[in-house]
Amino acid sequence: MNEFNKQQAIDTLIEKAAIYPCHRCGNVKFAVLDGVSLLPLIECIDSHTVVDKMNTPIFHVLCENCGVLTAHSLGMLDLMSNK
């Protein structure tokens, strides 16, 4: 199992120009949280049934002033190992 590389995530956000101030309070200080979450996905919005193994791994960026969390997809940012 590969561990989440926080520095690689930070470098990727900078490379992608995801460096703007907080959308809620305008603060410029952020922290990338340790670890990742799995965002469960559903096939049909009417059923609200989570399908086994259907999710997307995300990491979170936290505004150090107001605490707002922003989720980023590891897959879209090519931060998931192919091993």
mmCIF file of the N, C-alpha and C atoms, coordinates in Angstrom:
data_MODEL
# 
_entry.id   MODEL 
# 
loop_
_atom_site.group_PDB 
_atom_site.id 
_atom_site.type_symbol 
_atom_site.label_atom_id 
_atom_site.label_alt_id 
_atom_site.label_comp_id 
_atom_site.label_asym_id 
_atom_site.label_entity_id 
_atom_site.label_seq_id 
_atom_site.pdbx_PDB_ins_code 
_atom_site.Cartn_x 
_atom_site.Cartn_y 
_atom_site.Cartn_z 
_atom_site.occupancy 
_atom_site.B_iso_or_equiv 
_atom_site.pdbx_formal_charge 
_atom_site.auth_seq_id 
_atom_site.auth_comp_id 
_atom_site.auth_asym_id 
_atom_site.auth_atom_id 
_atom_site.pdbx_PDB_model_num 
ATOM 1   N N  . MET A 1 1  ? 0.845   -1.186 0.000   1.00 0.00 ? 1  MET A N  1 
ATOM 2   C CA . MET A 1 1  ? 0.000   0.000  0.000   1.00 0.00 ? 1  MET A CA 1 
ATOM 3   C C  . MET A 1 1  ? 0.887   1.246  0.000   1.00 0.00 ? 1  MET A C  1 
ATOM 4   N N  . ASN A 1 2  ? 0.579   2.178  -0.855  1.00 0.00 ? 2  ASN A N  1 
ATOM 5   C CA . ASN A 1 2  ? 1.348   3.417  -0.941  1.00 0.00 ? 2  ASN A CA 1 
ATOM 6   C C  . ASN A 1 2  ? 0.738   4.475  -0.027  1.00 0.00 ? 2  ASN A C  1 
ATOM 7   N N  . GLU A 1 3  ? 1.594   5.250  0.600   1.00 0.00 ? 3  GLU A N  1 
ATOM 8   C CA . GLU A 1 3  ? 1.122   6.299  1.490   1.00 0.00 ? 3  GLU A CA 1 
ATOM 9   C C  . GLU A 1 3  ? 0.941   7.603  0.734   1.00 0.00 ? 3  GLU A C  1 
ATOM 10  N N  . PHE A 1 4  ? 0.051   8.421  1.232   1.00 0.00 ? 4  PHE A N  1 
ATOM 11  C CA . PHE A 1 4  ? -0.214  9.732  0.652   1.00 0.00 ? 4  PHE A CA 1 
ATOM 12  C C  . PHE A 1 4  ? 1.023   10.613 0.808   1.00 0.00 ? 4  PHE A C  1 
ATOM 13  N N  . ASN A 1 5  ? 1.466   11.203 -0.288  1.00 0.00 ? 5  ASN A N  1 
ATOM 14  C CA . ASN A 1 5  ? 2.638   12.076 -0.285  1.00 0.00 ? 5  ASN A CA 1 
ATOM 15  C C  . ASN A 1 5  ? 2.152   13.527 -0.279  1.00 0.00 ? 5  ASN A C  1 
ATOM 16  N N  . LYS A 1 6  ? 2.111   14.109 0.917   1.00 0.00 ? 6  LYS A N  1 
ATOM 17  C CA . LYS A 1 6  ? 1.586   15.465 1.071   1.00 0.00 ? 6  LYS A CA 1 
ATOM 18  C C  . LYS A 1 6  ? 2.392   16.489 0.278   1.00 0.00 ? 6  LYS A C  1 
ATOM 19  N N  . GLN A 1 7  ? 3.718   16.374 0.277   1.00 0.00 ? 7  GLN A N  1 
ATOM 20  C CA . GLN A 1 7  ? 4.540   17.345 -0.456  1.00 0.00 ? 7  GLN A CA 1 
ATOM 21  C C  . GLN A 1 7  ? 4.278   17.255 -1.958  1.00 0.00 ? 7  GLN A C  1 
ATOM 22  N N  . GLN A 1 8  ? 4.096   16.055 -2.469  1.00 0.00 ? 8  GLN A N  1 
ATOM 23  C CA . GLN A 1 8  ? 3.778   15.893 -3.891  1.00 0.00 ? 8  GLN A CA 1 
ATOM 24  C C  . GLN A 1 8  ? 2.434   16.550 -4.209  1.00 0.00 ? 8  GLN A C  1 
ATOM 25  N N  . ALA A 1 9  ? 1.478   16.435 -3.311  1.00 0.00 ? 9  ALA A N  1 
ATOM 26  C CA . ALA A 1 9  ? 0.170   17.074 -3.505  1.00 0.00 ? 9  ALA A CA 1 
ATOM 27  C C  . ALA A 1 9  ? 0.319   18.594 -3.530  1.00 0.00 ? 9  ALA A C  1 
ATOM 28  N N  . ILE A 1 10 ? 1.107   19.137 -2.615  1.00 0.00 ? 10 ILE A N  1 
ATOM 29  C CA . ILE A 1 10 ? 1.338   20.589 -2.572  1.00 0.00 ? 10 ILE A CA 1 
ATOM 30  C C  . ILE A 1 10 ? 2.017   21.046 -3.861  1.00 0.00 ? 10 ILE A C  1 
ATOM 31  N N  . ASP A 1 11 ? 3.054   20.330 -4.268  1.00 0.00 ? 11 ASP A N  1 
ATOM 32  C CA . ASP A 1 11 ? 3.765   20.685 -5.501  1.00 0.00 ? 11 ASP A CA 1 
ATOM 33  C C  . ASP A 1 11 ? 2.845   20.649 -6.711  1.00 0.00 ? 11 ASP A C  1 
ATOM 34  N N  . THR A 1 12 ? 1.964   19.662 -6.762  1.00 0.00 ? 12 THR A N  1 
ATOM 35  C CA . THR A 1 12 ? 1.031   19.545 -7.883  1.00 0.00 ? 12 THR A CA 1 
ATOM 36  C C  . THR A 1 12 ? 0.035   20.693 -7.895  1.00 0.00 ? 12 THR A C  1 
ATOM 37  N N  . LEU A 1 13 ? -0.467  21.092 -6.732  1.00 0.00 ? 13 LEU A N  1 
ATOM 38  C CA . LEU A 1 13 ? -1.396  22.228 -6.682  1.00 0.00 ? 13 LEU A CA 1 
ATOM 39  C C  . LEU A 1 13 ? -0.708  23.507 -7.149  1.00 0.00 ? 13 LEU A C  1 
ATOM 40  N N  . ILE A 1 14 ? 0.538   23.701 -6.762  1.00 0.00 ? 14 ILE A N  1 
ATOM 41  C CA . ILE A 1 14 ? 1.283   24.882 -7.208  1.00 0.00 ? 14 ILE A CA 1 
ATOM 42  C C  . ILE A 1 14 ? 1.481   24.833 -8.721  1.00 0.00 ? 14 ILE A C  1 
ATOM 43  N N  . GLU A 1 15 ? 1.859   23.662 -9.231  1.00 0.00 ? 15 GLU A N  1 
ATOM 44  C CA . GLU A 1 15 ? 2.066   23.479 -10.668 1.00 0.00 ? 15 GLU A CA 1 
ATOM 45  C C  . GLU A 1 15 ? 0.788   23.771 -11.463 1.00 0.00 ? 15 GLU A C  1 
ATOM 46  N N  . LYS A 1 16 ? -0.361  23.426 -10.876 1.00 0.00 ? 16 LYS A N  1 
ATOM 47  C CA . LYS A 1 16 ? -1.648  23.644 -11.536 1.00 0.00 ? 16 LYS A CA 1 
ATOM 48  C C  . LYS A 1 16 ? -2.207  25.042 -11.275 1.00 0.00 ? 16 LYS A C  1 
ATOM 49  N N  . ALA A 1 17 ? -1.446  25.885 -10.605 1.00 0.00 ? 17 ALA A N  1 
ATOM 50  C CA . ALA A 1 17 ? -1.840  27.258 -10.270 1.00 0.00 ? 17 ALA A CA 1 
ATOM 51  C C  . ALA A 1 17 ? -3.057  27.320 -9.345  1.00 0.00 ? 17 ALA A C  1 
ATOM 52  N N  . ALA A 1 18 ? -3.205  26.313 -8.501  1.00 0.00 ? 18 ALA A N  1 
ATOM 53  C CA . ALA A 1 18 ? -4.279  26.307 -7.503  1.00 0.00 ? 18 ALA A CA 1 
ATOM 54  C C  . ALA A 1 18 ? -3.753  26.985 -6.245  1.00 0.00 ? 18 ALA A C  1 
ATOM 55  N N  . ILE A 1 19 ? -3.496  28.289 -6.371  1.00 0.00 ? 19 ILE A N  1 
ATOM 56  C CA . ILE A 1 19 ? -2.809  29.039 -5.313  1.00 0.00 ? 19 ILE A CA 1 
ATOM 57  C C  . ILE A 1 19 ? -3.577  30.284 -4.872  1.00 0.00 ? 19 ILE A C  1 
ATOM 58  N N  . TYR A 1 20 ? -4.823  30.394 -5.298  1.00 0.00 ? 20 TYR A N  1 
ATOM 59  C CA . TYR A 1 20 ? -5.601  31.590 -4.971  1.00 0.00 ? 20 TYR A CA 1 
ATOM 60  C C  . TYR A 1 20 ? -6.019  31.615 -3.503  1.00 0.00 ? 20 TYR A C  1 
ATOM 61  N N  . PRO A 1 21 ? -6.331  32.802 -2.974  1.00 0.00 ? 21 PRO A N  1 
ATOM 62  C CA . PRO A 1 21 ? -6.791  32.903 -1.590  1.00 0.00 ? 21 PRO A CA 1 
ATOM 63  C C  . PRO A 1 21 ? -8.093  32.122 -1.361  1.00 0.00 ? 21 PRO A C  1 
ATOM 64  N N  . CYS A 1 22 ? -8.384  31.902 -0.114  1.00 0.00 ? 22 CYS A N  1 
ATOM 65  C CA . CYS A 1 22 ? -9.602  31.189 0.287   1.00 0.00 ? 22 CYS A CA 1 
ATOM 66  C C  . CYS A 1 22 ? -10.833 31.841 -0.341  1.00 0.00 ? 22 CYS A C  1 
ATOM 67  N N  . HIS A 1 23 ? -11.715 31.027 -0.876  1.00 0.00 ? 23 HIS A N  1 
ATOM 68  C CA . HIS A 1 23 ? -12.928 31.550 -1.516  1.00 0.00 ? 23 HIS A CA 1 
ATOM 69  C C  . HIS A 1 23 ? -13.949 32.054 -0.495  1.00 0.00 ? 23 HIS A C  1 
ATOM 70  N N  . ARG A 1 24 ? -13.776 31.728 0.787   1.00 0.00 ? 24 ARG A N  1 
ATOM 71  C CA . ARG A 1 24 ? -14.721 32.184 1.813   1.00 0.00 ? 24 ARG A CA 1 
ATOM 72  C C  . ARG A 1 24 ? -14.258 33.458 2.523   1.00 0.00 ? 24 ARG A C  1 
ATOM 73  N N  . CYS A 1 25 ? -12.961 33.509 2.903   1.00 0.00 ? 25 CYS A N  1 
ATOM 74  C CA . CYS A 1 25 ? -12.508 34.626 3.741   1.00 0.00 ? 25 CYS A CA 1 
ATOM 75  C C  . CYS A 1 25 ? -11.348 35.425 3.147   1.00 0.00 ? 25 CYS A C  1 
ATOM 76  N N  . GLY A 1 26 ? -10.752 34.940 2.056   1.00 0.00 ? 26 GLY A N  1 
ATOM 77  C CA . GLY A 1 26 ? -9.652  35.655 1.430   1.00 0.00 ? 26 GLY A CA 1 
ATOM 78  C C  . GLY A 1 26 ? -8.283  35.382 2.019   1.00 0.00 ? 26 GLY A C  1 
ATOM 79  N N  . ASN A 1 27 ? -8.199  34.533 3.039   1.00 0.00 ? 27 ASN A N  1 
ATOM 80  C CA . ASN A 1 27 ? -6.930  34.187 3.670   1.00 0.00 ? 27 ASN A CA 1 
ATOM 81  C C  . ASN A 1 27 ? -6.010  33.482 2.667   1.00 0.00 ? 27 ASN A C  1 
ATOM 82  N N  . VAL A 1 28 ? -4.698  33.656 2.832   1.00 0.00 ? 28 VAL A N  1 
ATOM 83  C CA . VAL A 1 28 ? -3.745  33.035 1.909   1.00 0.00 ? 28 VAL A CA 1 
ATOM 84  C C  . VAL A 1 28 ? -2.969  31.877 2.531   1.00 0.00 ? 28 VAL A C  1 
ATOM 85  N N  . LYS A 1 29 ? -3.253  31.537 3.785   1.00 0.00 ? 29 LYS A N  1 
ATOM 86  C CA . LYS A 1 29 ? -2.531  30.438 4.443   1.00 0.00 ? 29 LYS A CA 1 
ATOM 87  C C  . LYS A 1 29 ? -3.413  29.188 4.474   1.00 0.00 ? 29 LYS A C  1 
ATOM 88  N N  . PHE A 1 30 ? -2.841  28.105 3.935   1.00 0.00 ? 30 PHE A N  1 
ATOM 89  C CA . PHE A 1 30 ? -3.542  26.835 3.848   1.00 0.00 ? 30 PHE A CA 1 
ATOM 90  C C  . PHE A 1 30 ? -2.684  25.714 4.389   1.00 0.00 ? 30 PHE A C  1 
ATOM 91  N N  . ALA A 1 31 ? -3.312  24.598 4.706   1.00 0.00 ? 31 ALA A N  1 
ATOM 92  C CA . ALA A 1 31 ? -2.605  23.381 5.100   1.00 0.00 ? 31 ALA A CA 1 
ATOM 93  C C  . ALA A 1 31 ? -3.239  22.207 4.365   1.00 0.00 ? 31 ALA A C  1 
ATOM 94  N N  . VAL A 1 32 ? -2.397  21.288 3.902   1.00 0.00 ? 32 VAL A N  1 
ATOM 95  C CA . VAL A 1 32 ? -2.896  20.039 3.338   1.00 0.00 ? 32 VAL A CA 1 
ATOM 96  C C  . VAL A 1 32 ? -2.967  19.054 4.493   1.00 0.00 ? 32 VAL A C  1 
ATOM 97  N N  . LEU A 1 33 ? -4.145  18.462 4.693   1.00 0.00 ? 33 LEU A N  1 
ATOM 98  C CA . LEU A 1 33 ? -4.310  17.524 5.798   1.00 0.00 ? 33 LEU A CA 1 
ATOM 99  C C  . LEU A 1 33 ? -3.592  16.210 5.511   1.00 0.00 ? 33 LEU A C  1 
ATOM 100 N N  . ASP A 1 34 ? -3.138  15.558 6.559   1.00 0.00 ? 34 ASP A N  1 
ATOM 101 C CA . ASP A 1 34 ? -2.514  14.242 6.420   1.00 0.00 ? 34 ASP A CA 1 
ATOM 102 C C  . ASP A 1 34 ? -3.587  13.231 6.019   1.00 0.00 ? 34 ASP A C  1 
ATOM 103 N N  . GLY A 1 35 ? -3.234  12.326 5.137   1.00 0.00 ? 35 GLY A N  1 
ATOM 104 C CA . GLY A 1 35 ? -4.151  11.262 4.759   1.00 0.00 ? 35 GLY A CA 1 
ATOM 105 C C  . GLY A 1 35 ? -5.154  11.673 3.693   1.00 0.00 ? 35 GLY A C  1 
ATOM 106 N N  . VAL A 1 36 ? -5.947  10.696 3.289   1.00 0.00 ? 36 VAL A N  1 
ATOM 107 C CA . VAL A 1 36 ? -6.960  10.910 2.257   1.00 0.00 ? 36 VAL A CA 1 
ATOM 108 C C  . VAL A 1 36 ? -8.304  10.389 2.740   1.00 0.00 ? 36 VAL A C  1 
ATOM 109 N N  . SER A 1 37 ? -9.349  10.781 2.033   1.00 0.00 ? 37 SER A N  1 
ATOM 110 C CA . SER A 1 37 ? -10.701 10.281 2.276   1.00 0.00 ? 37 SER A CA 1 
ATOM 111 C C  . SER A 1 37 ? -11.189 9.604  1.005   1.00 0.00 ? 37 SER A C  1 
ATOM 112 N N  . LEU A 1 38 ? -12.201 8.770  1.166   1.00 0.00 ? 38 LEU A N  1 
ATOM 113 C CA . LEU A 1 38 ? -12.864 8.191  0.008   1.00 0.00 ? 38 LEU A CA 1 
ATOM 114 C C  . LEU A 1 38 ? -14.245 8.803  -0.100  1.00 0.00 ? 38 LEU A C  1 
ATOM 115 N N  . LEU A 1 39 ? -14.534 9.381  -1.240  1.00 0.00 ? 39 LEU A N  1 
ATOM 116 C CA . LEU A 1 39 ? -15.835 9.976  -1.491  1.00 0.00 ? 39 LEU A CA 1 
ATOM 117 C C  . LEU A 1 39 ? -16.699 8.920  -2.165  1.00 0.00 ? 39 LEU A C  1 
ATOM 118 N N  . PRO A 1 40 ? -17.721 8.412  -1.464  1.00 0.00 ? 40 PRO A N  1 
ATOM 119 C CA . PRO A 1 40 ? -18.550 7.369  -2.070  1.00 0.00 ? 40 PRO A CA 1 
ATOM 120 C C  . PRO A 1 40 ? -19.374 7.923  -3.225  1.00 0.00 ? 40 PRO A C  1 
ATOM 121 N N  . LEU A 1 41 ? -19.543 7.111  -4.240  1.00 0.00 ? 41 LEU A N  1 
ATOM 122 C CA . LEU A 1 41 ? -20.311 7.492  -5.416  1.00 0.00 ? 41 LEU A CA 1 
ATOM 123 C C  . LEU A 1 41 ? -21.541 6.596  -5.530  1.00 0.00 ? 41 LEU A C  1 
ATOM 124 N N  . ILE A 1 42 ? -22.589 7.134  -6.128  1.00 0.00 ? 42 ILE A N  1 
ATOM 125 C CA . ILE A 1 42 ? -23.804 6.352  -6.331  1.00 0.00 ? 42 ILE A CA 1 
ATOM 126 C C  . ILE A 1 42 ? -24.109 6.290  -7.822  1.00 0.00 ? 42 ILE A C  1 
ATOM 127 N N  . GLU A 1 43 ? -24.793 5.213  -8.229  1.00 0.00 ? 43 GLU A N  1 
ATOM 128 C CA . GLU A 1 43 ? -25.131 5.051  -9.639  1.00 0.00 ? 43 GLU A CA 1 
ATOM 129 C C  . GLU A 1 43 ? -26.393 5.825  -10.022 1.00 0.00 ? 43 GLU A C  1 
ATOM 130 N N  . CYS A 1 44 ? -27.337 5.881  -9.094  1.00 0.00 ? 44 CYS A N  1 
ATOM 131 C CA . CYS A 1 44 ? -28.631 6.504  -9.396  1.00 0.00 ? 44 CYS A CA 1 
ATOM 132 C C  . CYS A 1 44 ? -28.990 7.473  -8.274  1.00 0.00 ? 44 CYS A C  1 
ATOM 133 N N  . ILE A 1 45 ? -29.246 8.714  -8.608  1.00 0.00 ? 45 ILE A N  1 
ATOM 134 C CA . ILE A 1 45 ? -29.526 9.704  -7.559  1.00 0.00 ? 45 ILE A CA 1 
ATOM 135 C C  . ILE A 1 45 ? -30.847 9.451  -6.843  1.00 0.00 ? 45 ILE A C  1 
ATOM 136 N N  . ASP A 1 46 ? -31.734 8.675  -7.433  1.00 0.00 ? 46 ASP A N  1 
ATOM 137 C CA . ASP A 1 46 ? -33.005 8.372  -6.772  1.00 0.00 ? 46 ASP A CA 1 
ATOM 138 C C  . ASP A 1 46 ? -32.874 7.326  -5.675  1.00 0.00 ? 46 ASP A C  1 
ATOM 139 N N  . SER A 1 47 ? -31.888 6.422  -5.808  1.00 0.00 ? 47 SER A N  1 
ATOM 140 C CA . SER A 1 47 ? -31.785 5.313  -4.852  1.00 0.00 ? 47 SER A CA 1 
ATOM 141 C C  . SER A 1 47 ? -30.956 5.657  -3.616  1.00 0.00 ? 47 SER A C  1 
ATOM 142 N N  . HIS A 1 48 ? -30.022 6.577  -3.735  1.00 0.00 ? 48 HIS A N  1 
ATOM 143 C CA . HIS A 1 48 ? -29.114 6.947  -2.646  1.00 0.00 ? 48 HIS A CA 1 
ATOM 144 C C  . HIS A 1 48 ? -28.329 5.748  -2.128  1.00 0.00 ? 48 HIS A C  1 
ATOM 145 N N  . THR A 1 49 ? -28.206 4.720  -2.933  1.00 0.00 ? 49 THR A N  1 
ATOM 146 C CA . THR A 1 49 ? -27.490 3.519  -2.535  1.00 0.00 ? 49 THR A CA 1 
ATOM 147 C C  . THR A 1 49 ? -26.041 3.609  -2.995  1.00 0.00 ? 49 THR A C  1 
ATOM 148 N N  . VAL A 1 50 ? -25.144 3.488  -2.041  1.00 0.00 ? 50 VAL A N  1 
ATOM 149 C CA . VAL A 1 50 ? -23.724 3.512  -2.374  1.00 0.00 ? 50 VAL A CA 1 
ATOM 150 C C  . VAL A 1 50 ? -23.353 2.147  -2.940  1.00 0.00 ? 50 VAL A C  1 
ATOM 151 N N  . VAL A 1 51 ? -22.690 2.155  -4.071  1.00 0.00 ? 51 VAL A N  1 
ATOM 152 C CA . VAL A 1 51 ? -22.283 0.924  -4.723  1.00 0.00 ? 51 VAL A CA 1 
ATOM 153 C C  . VAL A 1 51 ? -20.913 0.514  -4.182  1.00 0.00 ? 51 VAL A C  1 
ATOM 154 N N  . ASP A 1 52 ? -20.775 -0.777 -3.833  1.00 0.00 ? 52 ASP A N  1 
ATOM 155 C CA . ASP A 1 52 ? -19.493 -1.280 -3.322  1.00 0.00 ? 52 ASP A CA 1 
ATOM 156 C C  . ASP A 1 52 ? -18.340 -0.888 -4.233  1.00 0.00 ? 52 ASP A C  1 
ATOM 157 N N  . LYS A 1 53 ? -17.281 -0.417 -3.619  1.00 0.00 ? 53 LYS A N  1 
ATOM 158 C CA . LYS A 1 53 ? -16.026 -0.097 -4.293  1.00 0.00 ? 53 LYS A CA 1 
ATOM 159 C C  . LYS A 1 53 ? -16.150 0.991  -5.348  1.00 0.00 ? 53 LYS A C  1 
ATOM 160 N N  . MET A 1 54 ? -17.203 1.768  -5.322  1.00 0.00 ? 54 MET A N  1 
ATOM 161 C CA . MET A 1 54 ? -17.352 2.864  -6.269  1.00 0.00 ? 54 MET A CA 1 
ATOM 162 C C  . MET A 1 54 ? -17.137 4.163  -5.497  1.00 0.00 ? 54 MET A C  1 
ATOM 163 N N  . ASN A 1 55 ? -15.914 4.676  -5.573  1.00 0.00 ? 55 ASN A N  1 
ATOM 164 C CA . ASN A 1 55 ? -15.567 5.882  -4.832  1.00 0.00 ? 55 ASN A CA 1 
ATOM 165 C C  . ASN A 1 55 ? -14.389 6.550  -5.519  1.00 0.00 ? 55 ASN A C  1 
ATOM 166 N N  . THR A 1 56 ? -14.084 7.740  -5.038  1.00 0.00 ? 56 THR A N  1 
ATOM 167 C CA . THR A 1 56 ? -12.903 8.437  -5.544  1.00 0.00 ? 56 THR A CA 1 
ATOM 168 C C  . THR A 1 56 ? -12.073 8.925  -4.360  1.00 0.00 ? 56 THR A C  1 
ATOM 169 N N  . PRO A 1 57 ? -10.772 8.663  -4.365  1.00 0.00 ? 57 PRO A N  1 
ATOM 170 C CA . PRO A 1 57 ? -9.903  9.140  -3.289  1.00 0.00 ? 57 PRO A CA 1 
ATOM 171 C C  . PRO A 1 57 ? -9.660  10.650 -3.427  1.00 0.00 ? 57 PRO A C  1 
ATOM 172 N N  . ILE A 1 58 ? -9.752  11.349 -2.315  1.00 0.00 ? 58 ILE A N  1 
ATOM 173 C CA . ILE A 1 58 ? -9.554  12.793 -2.313  1.00 0.00 ? 58 ILE A CA 1 
ATOM 174 C C  . ILE A 1 58 ? -8.638  13.185 -1.146  1.00 0.00 ? 58 ILE A C  1 
ATOM 175 N N  . PHE A 1 59 ? -7.944  14.310 -1.326  1.00 0.00 ? 59 PHE A N  1 
ATOM 176 C CA . PHE A 1 59 ? -7.223  14.899 -0.202  1.00 0.00 ? 59 PHE A CA 1 
ATOM 177 C C  . PHE A 1 59 ? -7.818  16.271 0.046   1.00 0.00 ? 59 PHE A C  1 
ATOM 178 N N  . HIS A 1 60 ? -7.596  16.779 1.250   1.00 0.00 ? 60 HIS A N  1 
ATOM 179 C CA . HIS A 1 60 ? -8.247  18.021 1.671   1.00 0.00 ? 60 HIS A CA 1 
ATOM 180 C C  . HIS A 1 60 ? -7.241  19.128 1.934   1.00 0.00 ? 60 HIS A C  1 
ATOM 181 N N  . VAL A 1 61 ? -7.591  20.332 1.509   1.00 0.00 ? 61 VAL A N  1 
ATOM 182 C CA . VAL A 1 61 ? -6.822  21.541 1.806   1.00 0.00 ? 61 VAL A CA 1 
ATOM 183 C C  . VAL A 1 61 ? -7.667  22.378 2.756   1.00 0.00 ? 61 VAL A C  1 
ATOM 184 N N  . LEU A 1 62 ? -7.062  22.813 3.852   1.00 0.00 ? 62 LEU A N  1 
ATOM 185 C CA . LEU A 1 62 ? -7.756  23.523 4.918   1.00 0.00 ? 62 LEU A CA 1 
ATOM 186 C C  . LEU A 1 62 ? -7.300  24.977 4.980   1.00 0.00 ? 62 LEU A C  1 
ATOM 187 N N  . CYS A 1 63 ? -8.249  25.912 4.989   1.00 0.00 ? 63 CYS A N  1 
ATOM 188 C CA . CYS A 1 63 ? -7.919  27.320 5.218   1.00 0.00 ? 63 CYS A CA 1 
ATOM 189 C C  . CYS A 1 63 ? -7.565  27.477 6.690   1.00 0.00 ? 63 CYS A C  1 
ATOM 190 N N  . GLU A 1 64 ? -6.404  28.064 6.954   1.00 0.00 ? 64 GLU A N  1 
ATOM 191 C CA . GLU A 1 64 ? -5.947  28.206 8.331   1.00 0.00 ? 64 GLU A CA 1 
ATOM 192 C C  . GLU A 1 64 ? -6.662  29.322 9.091   1.00 0.00 ? 64 GLU A C  1 
ATOM 193 N N  . ASN A 1 65 ? -7.536  30.064 8.436   1.00 0.00 ? 65 ASN A N  1 
ATOM 194 C CA . ASN A 1 65 ? -8.287  31.119 9.119   1.00 0.00 ? 65 ASN A CA 1 
ATOM 195 C C  . ASN A 1 65 ? -9.712  30.683 9.428   1.00 0.00 ? 65 ASN A C  1 
ATOM 196 N N  . CYS A 1 66 ? -10.485 30.344 8.385   1.00 0.00 ? 66 CYS A N  1 
ATOM 197 C CA . CYS A 1 66 ? -11.902 30.046 8.607   1.00 0.00 ? 66 CYS A CA 1 
ATOM 198 C C  . CYS A 1 66 ? -12.209 28.551 8.653   1.00 0.00 ? 66 CYS A C  1 
ATOM 199 N N  . GLY A 1 67 ? -11.244 27.709 8.301   1.00 0.00 ? 67 GLY A N  1 
ATOM 200 C CA . GLY A 1 67 ? -11.434 26.272 8.413   1.00 0.00 ? 67 GLY A CA 1 
ATOM 201 C C  . GLY A 1 67 ? -12.155 25.611 7.253   1.00 0.00 ? 67 GLY A C  1 
ATOM 202 N N  . VAL A 1 68 ? -12.432 26.356 6.196   1.00 0.00 ? 68 VAL A N  1 
ATOM 203 C CA . VAL A 1 68 ? -13.114 25.735 5.057   1.00 0.00 ? 68 VAL A CA 1 
ATOM 204 C C  . VAL A 1 68 ? -12.210 24.659 4.456   1.00 0.00 ? 68 VAL A C  1 
ATOM 205 N N  . LEU A 1 69 ? -12.823 23.540 4.050   1.00 0.00 ? 69 LEU A N  1 
ATOM 206 C CA . LEU A 1 69 ? -12.102 22.440 3.425   1.00 0.00 ? 69 LEU A CA 1 
ATOM 207 C C  . LEU A 1 69 ? -12.401 22.407 1.935   1.00 0.00 ? 69 LEU A C  1 
ATOM 208 N N  . THR A 1 70 ? -11.369 22.173 1.155   1.00 0.00 ? 70 THR A N  1 
ATOM 209 C CA . THR A 1 70 ? -11.518 22.003 -0.280  1.00 0.00 ? 70 THR A CA 1 
ATOM 210 C C  . THR A 1 70 ? -10.982 20.621 -0.630  1.00 0.00 ? 70 THR A C  1 
ATOM 211 N N  . ALA A 1 71 ? -11.769 19.847 -1.358  1.00 0.00 ? 71 ALA A N  1 
ATOM 212 C CA . ALA A 1 71 ? -11.369 18.487 -1.730  1.00 0.00 ? 71 ALA A CA 1 
ATOM 213 C C  . ALA A 1 71 ? -10.755 18.487 -3.126  1.00 0.00 ? 71 ALA A C  1 
ATOM 214 N N  . HIS A 1 72 ? -9.709  17.681 -3.287  1.00 0.00 ? 72 HIS A N  1 
ATOM 215 C CA . HIS A 1 72 ? -9.042  17.520 -4.581  1.00 0.00 ? 72 HIS A CA 1 
ATOM 216 C C  . HIS A 1 72 ? -8.934  16.036 -4.896  1.00 0.00 ? 72 HIS A C  1 
ATOM 217 N N  . SER A 1 73 ? -9.248  15.660 -6.116  1.00 0.00 ? 73 SER A N  1 
ATOM 218 C CA . SER A 1 73 ? -9.194  14.269 -6.553  1.00 0.00 ? 73 SER A CA 1 
ATOM 219 C C  . SER A 1 73 ? -7.757  13.837 -6.822  1.00 0.00 ? 73 SER A C  1 
ATOM 220 N N  . LEU A 1 74 ? -7.321  12.773 -6.171  1.00 0.00 ? 74 LEU A N  1 
ATOM 221 C CA . LEU A 1 74 ? -5.983  12.247 -6.408  1.00 0.00 ? 74 LEU A CA 1 
ATOM 222 C C  . LEU A 1 74 ? -5.839  11.755 -7.841  1.00 0.00 ? 74 LEU A C  1 
ATOM 223 N N  . GLY A 1 75 ? -6.861  11.105 -8.360  1.00 0.00 ? 75 GLY A N  1 
ATOM 224 C CA . GLY A 1 75 ? -6.802  10.573 -9.712  1.00 0.00 ? 75 GLY A CA 1 
ATOM 225 C C  . GLY A 1 75 ? -6.670  11.654 -10.768 1.00 0.00 ? 75 GLY A C  1 
ATOM 226 N N  . MET A 1 76 ? -7.445  12.717 -10.653 1.00 0.00 ? 76 MET A N  1 
ATOM 227 C CA . MET A 1 76 ? -7.397  13.801 -11.631 1.00 0.00 ? 76 MET A CA 1 
ATOM 228 C C  . MET A 1 76 ? -6.058  14.530 -11.605 1.00 0.00 ? 76 MET A C  1 
ATOM 229 N N  . LEU A 1 77 ? -5.402  14.531 -10.456 1.00 0.00 ? 77 LEU A N  1 
ATOM 230 C CA . LEU A 1 77 ? -4.117  15.192 -10.328 1.00 0.00 ? 77 LEU A CA 1 
ATOM 231 C C  . LEU A 1 77 ? -2.946  14.217 -10.513 1.00 0.00 ? 77 LEU A C  1 
ATOM 232 N N  . ASP A 1 78 ? -3.264  13.002 -10.915 1.00 0.00 ? 78 ASP A N  1 
ATOM 233 C CA . ASP A 1 78 ? -2.253  11.975 -11.183 1.00 0.00 ? 78 ASP A CA 1 
ATOM 234 C C  . ASP A 1 78 ? -1.380  11.716 -9.957  1.00 0.00 ? 78 ASP A C  1 
ATOM 235 N N  . LEU A 1 79 ? -2.014  11.648 -8.779  1.00 0.00 ? 79 LEU A N  1 
ATOM 236 C CA . LEU A 1 79 ? -1.296  11.417 -7.538  1.00 0.00 ? 79 LEU A CA 1 
ATOM 237 C C  . LEU A 1 79 ? -1.495  10.001 -7.002  1.00 0.00 ? 79 LEU A C  1 
ATOM 238 N N  . MET A 1 80 ? -2.124  9.152  -7.806  1.00 0.00 ? 80 MET A N  1 
ATOM 239 C CA . MET A 1 80 ? -2.329  7.754  -7.383  1.00 0.00 ? 80 MET A CA 1 
ATOM 240 C C  . MET A 1 80 ? -1.294  6.878  -8.068  1.00 0.00 ? 80 MET A C  1 
ATOM 241 N N  . SER A 1 81 ? -0.740  5.978  -7.304  1.00 0.00 ? 81 SER A N  1 
ATOM 242 C CA . SER A 1 81 ? 0.243   5.052  -7.848  1.00 0.00 ? 81 SER A CA 1 
ATOM 243 C C  . SER A 1 81 ? -0.431  4.015  -8.731  1.00 0.00 ? 81 SER A C  1 
ATOM 244 N N  . ASN A 1 82 ? 0.248   3.611  -9.776  1.00 0.00 ? 82 ASN A N  1 
ATOM 245 C CA . ASN A 1 82 ? -0.269  2.556  -10.649 1.00 0.00 ? 82 ASN A CA 1 
ATOM 246 C C  . ASN A 1 82 ? 0.224   1.188  -10.217 1.00 0.00 ? 82 ASN A C  1 
ATOM 247 N N  . LYS A 1 83 ? 0.853   1.088  -9.060  1.00 0.00 ? 83 LYS A N  1 
ATOM 248 C CA . LYS A 1 83 ? 1.429   -0.171 -8.600  1.00 0.00 ? 83 LYS A CA 1 
ATOM 249 C C  . LYS A 1 83 ? 0.384   -1.040 -7.954  1.00 0.00 ? 83 LYS A C  1 
# 
